[in-house]
């Protein structure tokens, strides 16, 4: 959920409905996750300026820091994983992954 808000770009705001659709969550699932994230200070709910009944979810500075730290950690982990392969193995892996993706993308 934090990543979805981050990739929405500044000001890192989305409606709960958009979050649920993007993450394939029920409204109850969105609400429970937002409650936990709000308690931890990672998001805040703001009144929707276009709909008096609605809210907009905004990523806080703390939320932005935590999601950015997760991306850095994940990138480092990926780099460590790929260091196990020599250049020839990486090239072979790329060919095999491309073949797999083509098979997944084209209807058989």
C-alpha positions in Angstrom: 0.0 0.0 0.0 2.9 2.4 0.8 4.5 1.5 -2.5 1.2 2.2 -4.4 1.1 5.7 -2.8 4.8 6.2 -3.5 4.4 5.4 -7.2 1.4 7.6 -7.5 3.9 10.5 -7.5 3.7 13.7 -5.5 1.7 14.5 -3.5 1.5 10.7 -2.9 -2.3 10.6 -2.5 -5.0 8.2 -3.6 -8.5 7.4 -2.7 -9.1 4.2 -0.7 -11.1 2.9 -3.7 -8.2 3.4 -6.1 -5.8 1.7 -3.6 -8.2 -1.3 -3.2 -8.5 -1.6 -7.0 -4.8 -1.5 -7.6 -4.0 -3.9 -4.8 -7.0 -6.2 -5.5 -8.3 -5.7 -1.9 -11.8 -5.5 -0.5 -12.9 -2.3 1.1 -12.6 -4.0 4.5 -9.1 -5.1 3.6 -8.2 -1.6 2.6 -9.7 -0.1 5.8 -7.8 -2.5 8.1 -4.5 -1.9 6.4 -5.0 1.8 6.4 -5.9 1.7 10.1 -2.6 0.0 10.9 -0.6 2.2 8.7 -2.2 5.3 10.1 -1.5 4.2 13.7 2.2 3.8 12.8 2.2 7.2 11.2 2.9 6.1 7.7 -0.3 7.5 6.1 -2.9 10.1 7.0 -6.5 10.4 5.9 -7.5 13.7 4.6 -11.0 15.0 3.5 -11.5 14.6 -0.2 -11.8 18.1 -1.6 -14.1 16.8 -4.4 -16.4 14.7 -2.3 -17.5 15.8 1.2 -18.2 12.2 2.1 -14.9 10.8 1.0 -11.3 10.7 2.1 -7.9 10.8 0.4 -5.0 8.7 1.7 -1.7 10.5 1.8 1.8 9.1 2.4 3.5 10.9 5.3 7.2 11.7 5.5 7.7 8.7 7.7 5.9 6.5 5.2 8.0 7.9 2.4 11.2 7.1 4.3 10.1 3.6 5.1 9.1 2.7 1.5 12.3 4.2 0.1 14.4 2.2 2.6 12.6 -0.9 1.5 13.3 -0.2 -2.1 17.0 0.3 -1.3 17.2 -2.9 0.7 15.4 -4.9 -2.0 17.8 -3.5 -4.7 20.8 -4.5 -2.6 19.4 -7.9 -2.1 18.8 -8.3 -5.9 22.3 -7.2 -6.6 23.7 -9.7 -4.1 21.7 -12.5 -5.7 22.9 -11.6 -9.2 26.6 -11.6 -8.1 26.4 -15.4 -7.8 26.3 -15.6 -11.6 29.1 -15.1 -14.1 28.4 -12.9 -17.2 27.7 -16.0 -19.4 25.2 -17.3 -16.9 23.5 -13.9 -16.7 23.2 -13.8 -20.5 21.7 -17.3 -20.5 19.2 -16.3 -17.7 18.1 -13.3 -19.7 17.4 -15.4 -22.8 15.4 -17.9 -20.8 13.4 -15.2 -19.0 12.6 -13.5 -22.3 11.4 -16.8 -23.7 9.3 -17.4 -20.6 7.8 -13.9 -20.8 7.0 -14.2 -24.6 5.1 -17.5 -23.7 3.2 -15.8 -21.0 2.3 -12.7 -23.1 1.2 -14.4 -26.3 -2.1 -16.4 -26.4 -1.4 -20.0 -27.2 
